[in-house]
Amino acid sequence: MKAPKILPGLIATLTTVSLYAVDDFTWNTAGPADWNNPANWTATNLGSGGNFRMVNNGGIAQITANPTLPTSTLYVGLGAGTSGVVNHLAGTRSTTGDDGTLVGHDGGTGTYNLANTSLVGGIYSGFARGSGSMTSTGFPRLQYRVGCEGGTGTLNINTTGSIVLTHLLVGDRGVGTVNFDGGNFSTSTAISLGSSPGGNGTWRMSGGSATLRDFWIGTQDGTGSFTLNAGTVTATGLGVGFGGNFADSATGSMTMTGGLINTGYLGVGYSGAKGSVLQSGGIVNVNAGWFSIGDNHVNSSGSTYALTGGELNVKNNSGVEIGKDAVGAMSVSGTGRFSSTAFEAVLGRSPSGAGTLEISENGNVTGLNMTIGKAGAGILNLSGNGVLDMGFIWLADTAGASGTINGNGGTLITNGLSRIAGSALLNANGIKLTIRESQSEFLLGFTSANIEL
């Protein structure tokens, strides 16, 4: 007997029913109680829901094994005055909806603990290490959010498991915090800390690994901050104060006391946003792109990088520009080490750019060549036991540029100093000049008016 023929219109009707004839579920107990117990959930929006699950009654849902109840989107703390907590100790939880997981949404307060909450531990999370894993795949722009739309959200991670997300927004028009002490974290699209007006996002990391595409700290008029104590971050690009447009008032900050960052590019203050970095330890490797401070718009003026310990290594001929289109400054002091294989490190790239590099105490800067004042203003301040070791150093590269070297001690090692076209000044007070190789003229283009000993 042949199977009955079903008309195309009937197929569409049946498909529609199967997609939408489902319920939503709300957590109905104080807990901590078992996520997998259907009695702890109350069905709502009967037949018109989307398999959403909401923990917003102030209770605690606890996951200790793979969840058996279907979930397209999870809300933890949904709506003004609501709150909720999920303790995820073990097992793998997956969501597939467009929103994926939202912790602290629409005025609510939510906390998601991917850790062993029965024991204390973890520098930032406060909990011992669990074994849970989390995956979420869906529409990438809204797929995982912590603290959004006026909500307050916290994501605590300390696990031997993995966290695989399409996208993560922390502090998207709300206040969001990620405390990361252990685990293997990865995303296939960008992470944003503090995005959109009123957004404030914080990430604190003391271990584990994070493999990201772009990592934006403070973007689209938001405020973001990142703290790295230990662990490894691998990113296609890292933007600290990474504006979405020229009128952006976003601010981003990064504090690094240890750990390792491998990134393609590193921008501190970009496209109207302001950025600041304080590195006292650890290693930052810029492997393929560019390193800039104050880039792409004058509104990024005031962006800074302070290297007091650890290493910043710009590799593979990546560009180095301090004060490209805005006022940018970098200081290298203490035991800080800054090295570059770029053909040219530039202070003050464009007419609107002004870059300052200050080397003091035992700070050490090495590279191939340097231009102090490309088309804008460049200043090098050298003091203490600071060392600048460069090939050739060019000052005031164009007629409208200015380049200045101010000494108060320190050592300058170079093949030669050249004044090109603009206004240049060498205040060599206390500087120990070391000529690397024989030159027919060491101070090319200088006159007595350009040099003060």
C-alpha positions in Angstrom: 0.0 0.0 0.0 1.3 3.4 -1.0 1.8 6.1 1.6 -0.9 8.8 1.5 0.1 12.0 -0.4 0.3 15.1 1.9 -0.2 18.5 0.2 2.5 21.2 0.6 0.2 23.5 2.5 -0.5 20.8 5.1 3.2 20.2 5.6 3.7 23.9 6.4 0.8 23.8 8.9 2.1 20.7 10.6 5.6 22.2 10.8 4.3 25.4 12.3 2.4 23.5 15.0 5.4 21.4 15.9 7.6 24.5 16.3 5.3 26.6 18.4 3.1 24.2 20.3 5.5 24.1 23.3 5.5 25.6 26.8 7.9 27.7 28.8 8.9 26.8 32.4 9.6 28.8 35.5 11.6 27.6 38.6 9.2 27.2 41.5 11.2 26.2 44.6 13.8 27.9 46.8 16.3 25.2 46.5 19.1 24.4 46.1 17.1 21.7 44.2 17.7 19.4 41.3 17.4 21.0 37.8 16.3 17.6 36.4 13.3 17.1 38.6 10.2 18.2 36.5 8.4 19.0 39.8 10.7 22.0 40.3 9.4 23.6 37.2 6.0 25.1 36.4 4.8 25.2 32.8 3.7 28.6 31.5 2.6 30.0 28.2 1.1 26.7 27.5 1.3 25.8 23.8 2.7 29.2 22.9 6.1 29.2 24.5 9.5 28.3 23.1 11.0 25.9 25.7 12.3 28.9 27.6 13.4 28.2 31.2 13.4 31.0 33.8 15.0 31.1 37.3 13.7 34.3 38.6 11.9 33.6 41.9 15.0 34.1 44.1 15.6 30.3 44.2 18.6 28.1 43.3 18.6 25.5 40.5 21.3 23.0 40.8 22.9 21.0 38.0 24.9 17.9 39.0 24.4 15.8 35.8 23.6 16.3 32.2 20.3 18.2 32.0 17.5 16.0 30.7 14.9 18.7 30.3 14.9 20.6 27.0 16.0 24.2 26.9 16.2 26.6 24.0 16.9 29.8 26.1 17.7 30.2 29.8 16.9 33.3 31.8 18.5 33.7 35.3 16.9 36.8 36.9 14.3 38.1 34.3 12.4 41.3 35.1 12.8 44.2 37.5 12.9 43.0 41.2 13.5 39.4 40.3 16.6 37.3 41.0 17.8 33.8 40.5 20.8 31.5 40.8 22.1 28.5 38.9 24.7 26.3 40.5 26.3 24.1 37.8 28.6 21.6 39.5 28.9 18.8 36.9 27.4 17.7 33.6 27.1 19.5 30.3 24.3 22.1 29.7 23.5 23.2 26.2 21.2 25.8 24.8 20.3 26.4 21.1 18.0 29.4 21.1 18.6 32.8 19.6 19.3 34.3 23.0 21.0 31.2 24.5 21.6 32.2 28.1 20.8 35.6 29.7 22.0 36.1 33.3 20.5 39.3 34.8 18.1 40.6 32.2 15.6 43.4 31.9 16.2 44.8 35.4 16.7 41.4 37.0 19.6 40.1 39.0 21.1 36.7 38.1 24.1 34.5 39.0 25.4 31.5 37.2 28.1 29.5 39.0 30.0 27.0 36.8 32.0 25.6 39.8 31.8 23.4 42.8 29.7 25.7 45.0 29.8 23.3 47.9 33.4 24.2 48.7 35.3 27.5 48.8 38.3 28.3 46.6 39.1 30.3 43.5 40.6 33.8 43.7 37.8 35.6 42.0 34.8 33.1 41.9 35.2 32.1 45.5 34.3 28.5 44.7 36.2 25.3 44.3 36.8 23.6 40.9 33.8 21.7 39.5 33.6 19.5 36.4 30.7 21.1 34.5 30.7 22.2 30.8 28.5 24.6 28.9 27.8 25.1 25.3 25.5 27.5 23.6 25.0 28.0 19.9 22.5 30.3 18.3 22.1 33.7 16.7 25.5 35.2 17.5 24.6 38.7 18.5 22.4 37.8 21.4 23.6 34.4 22.2 25.1 34.7 25.7 24.7 37.9 27.8 25.6 38.6 31.4 24.0 41.8 32.8 21.9 43.2 30.0 19.0 45.7 29.5 19.3 47.2 32.9 20.0 43.9 34.6 22.9 42.8 36.9 24.6 39.5 36.1 27.5 37.5 37.4 29.1 34.5 35.8 31.5 32.5 38.1 33.7 29.9 36.3 36.0 27.4 38.0 35.9 24.1 36.3 37.9 21.3 34.6 35.3 21.4 31.8 34.9 23.6 28.8 32.8 26.6 27.9 32.0 26.9 24.1 30.0 29.9 23.0 29.2 31.6 19.8 29.2 35.1 21.3 29.4 36.8 24.8 28.3 40.2 25.9 29.1 41.3 29.4 27.4 44.5 30.6 25.2 45.2 27.6 23.2 48.1 28.8 23.5 46.6 32.2 26.2 45.6 34.7 27.9 42.3 34.1 30.9 40.5 35.8 32.8 37.3 34.8 35.0 35.7 37.4 37.2 33.1 35.7 39.5 30.9 37.8 39.7 27.8 35.7 38.4 26.1 32.6 38.8 26.0 28.8 36.8 28.9 27.3 36.3 29.6 23.6 34.1 31.7 21.4 33.8 31.9 17.6 32.8 35.6 17.4 33.7 38.7 19.4 33.5 39.2 23.2 32.5 42.6 24.4 32.9 43.9 28.0 30.8 47.0 28.5 28.8 47.8 25.4 26.1 50.3 24.5 25.2 53.3 26.6 25.1 52.4 30.3 26.8 49.1 29.8 29.5 48.2 32.3 31.4 44.9 31.9 34.2 43.3 34.0 36.2 40.2 33.5 38.7 38.9 36.1 40.9 35.9 35.3 43.3 33.9 37.5 43.8 30.7 35.5 42.6 28.5 32.7 42.6 29.4 29.0 40.4 31.6 26.8 40.5 31.3 23.0 38.7 34.2 21.4 38.2 35.9 18.1 38.1 39.6 18.9 38.2 40.8 22.5 36.8 44.3 23.0 37.1 45.9 26.4 34.8 49.0 26.5 33.0 49.6 23.2 29.9 51.5 21.8 29.7 54.0 24.7 30.2 51.4 27.4 32.8 50.8 30.1 34.8 47.6 30.3 37.7 46.3 32.4 39.8 43.2 32.2 42.2 41.9 34.9 44.6 39.0 34.2 46.4 37.5 37.2 47.3 34.1 35.6 46.2 31.9 32.7 46.4 32.3 28.9 44.4 34.4 26.5 44.6 33.8 22.8 42.8 36.3 20.5 42.6 37.4 16.9 42.6 40.9 18.2 42.5 42.8 21.5 41.0 46.3 21.8 41.2 48.2 25.1 38.7 51.1 24.5 37.6 50.1 21.1 35.1 52.5 19.6 32.3 51.7 17.3 32.2 55.1 15.7 34.1 58.4 16.0 31.6 59.9 18.5 32.1 56.9 20.8 32.6 57.7 24.5 33.6 54.2 25.5 36.4 53.6 27.9 38.4 50.4 28.5 41.0 49.4 31.0 43.3 46.3 31.4 45.3 45.4 34.4 47.9 42.6 34.1 50.0 41.2 36.9 50.8 37.8 35.3 49.7 35.3 32.7 50.1 35.3 28.9 48.3 37.1 26.1 48.8 36.1 22.5 47.0 38.5 20.1 47.1 39.4 16.4 46.6 43.2 17.1 46.5 45.3 20.2 44.7 48.7 20.1 44.6 50.9 23.2 42.1 53.7 22.5 40.6 53.3 19.0 38.1 55.2 16.9 37.0 57.7 19.6 37.2 55.4 22.6 39.8 55.8 25.4 41.9 53.0 26.7 44.4 52.4 29.5 46.7 49.4 30.2 48.7 48.8 33.4 51.1 45.8 33.1 53.2 44.9 36.0 53.9 41.3 35.1 53.2 38.6 32.5 53.8 38.5 28.8 51.9 40.1 25.9 52.8 39.0 22.4 51.4 41.0 19.4 52.0 38.5 16.7 50.7 39.6 13.3 48.8 42.9 13.2 49.6 46.2 14.8 50.1 47.9 18.2 48.7 51.4 18.6 47.9 53.9 21.3 45.4 56.6 20.4 44.3 55.5 16.9 41.8 56.5 14.3 40.3 59.6 15.9 41.3 62.6 18.1 38.6 61.6 20.7 40.9 58.7 21.7 43.3 61.3 23.2 44.4 60.4 26.7 45.0 56.7 26.0 48.0 55.2 27.9 50.1 52.1 28.4 52.2 51.8 31.6 54.6 48.9 31.5 56.2 48.5 35.0 57.1 44.8 34.8 56.8 41.9 32.5 57.2 41.9 28.7 55.4 43.4 25.7 56.7 41.9 22.5 55.6 43.2 19.1 56.6 40.5 16.5 56.6 39.7 12.8 57.0 43.3 11.6 53.8 44.4 13.3 53.3 48.2 13.2 54.0 50.2 16.3 52.3 53.6 16.6 52.0 55.7 19.8 49.9 58.7 19.3 48.8 57.8 15.8 45.8 60.2 15.4 45.3 61.3 19.0 47.4 62.0 22.1 48.8 58.7 23.3 51.5 57.9 25.8 53.5 54.9 26.9 55.8 54.5 29.9 58.3 51.7 30.5 59.8 51.6 34.0 60.7 49.2 36.8 61.6 45.9 35.2 59.4 46.4 32.1 60.7 45.2 28.8 59.2 46.4 25.4 60.6 44.9 22.2 59.6 45.3 18.6 60.6 43.8 15.3 58.6 46.4 13.3 60.7 48.2 10.8 59.7 51.5 12.4 58.2 52.5 15.7 56.4 55.8 15.4 55.7 58.6 17.9 53.1 61.0 16.5 52.0 59.5 13.1 49.5 62.0 11.7 49.2 65.8 12.0 46.6 65.3 14.8 48.7 62.7 16.5 51.1 63.3 19.5 53.0 60.4 21.0 55.2 60.2 24.1 57.5 57.4 25.2 59.0 57.6 28.7 61.7 55.2 29.7 62.8 55.3 33.3 64.2 53.3 36.2 65.3 50.0 34.7 62.9 50.1 31.8 64.2 48.6 28.5 63.0 49.3 24.9 64.5 47.6 21.9 63.6 47.7 18.2 64.8 48.2 14.6 64.2 51.9 14.0 62.2 54.8 15.4 60.7 58.0 14.1 60.0 60.6 16.7 57.4 62.9 15.1 56.3 61.4 11.8 53.8 64.1 10.8 52.7 65.0 14.3 54.6 65.6 17.6 56.8 63.0 19.2 58.6 63.1 22.5 61.1 60.6 24.0 61.9 61.0 27.7 64.8 59.0 29.0 66.0 58.9 32.6 67.4 56.8 35.4 68.8 53.4 34.2 66.3 53.3 31.3 67.6 52.0 28.0 66.5 52.7 24.4 68.2 50.4 21.9 67.3 51.2 18.3 68.8 51.1 14.9 68.4 54.5 13.3 66.3 57.2 15.0 64.7 59.9 12.9 63.3 63.1 14.3 60.7 65.4 12.7 60.1 63.5 9.5 58.0 66.1 7.7 58.0 69.9 7.7 55.1 70.2 10.1 56.3 67.6 12.5 58.3 68.0 15.7 60.6 65.5 17.5 62.2 65.9 20.9 64.5 63.8 23.0 64.7 64.8 26.7 67.4 63.2 28.8 67.9 63.0 32.6 70.1 60.0 32.6 69.6 56.7 30.9 71.3 55.0 27.9 70.6 55.6 24.2 72.1 52.9 21.9 71.7 53.7 18.1 73.3 53.6 14.7 72.6 57.3 14.3 70.3 60.3 15.0 68.9 62.2 12.0 66.8 65.4 11.9 64.8 65.2 8.7 62.6 68.2 7.9 60.7 69.6 10.9 61.5 71.0 14.3 63.8 68.7 16.3 65.5 69.1 19.7 68.0 66.9 21.5 68.3 67.7 25.2 71.1 65.2 26.0 71.3 66.0 29.7 72.9 62.9 31.4 72.2 60.5 28.5 74.9 58.0 27.8 75.1 57.8 24.0 76.4 54.6 22.5 77.1 54.4 18.8 76.6 50.8 17.6 78.7 51.1 14.4 80.9 53.6 12.7 79.1 56.4 10.9 80.4 59.2 8.8 78.0 61.6 10.5 76.3 60.5 13.8 74.0 63.6 14.3 72.8 64.1 10.7 70.9 67.4 10.0 71.4 68.8 13.5 72.9 72.2 14.3 73.9 73.8 17.6 70.4 75.2 17.9 69.0 71.7 17.9 71.3 70.2 20.6 71.7 71.0 24.2 74.3 69.1 26.2 
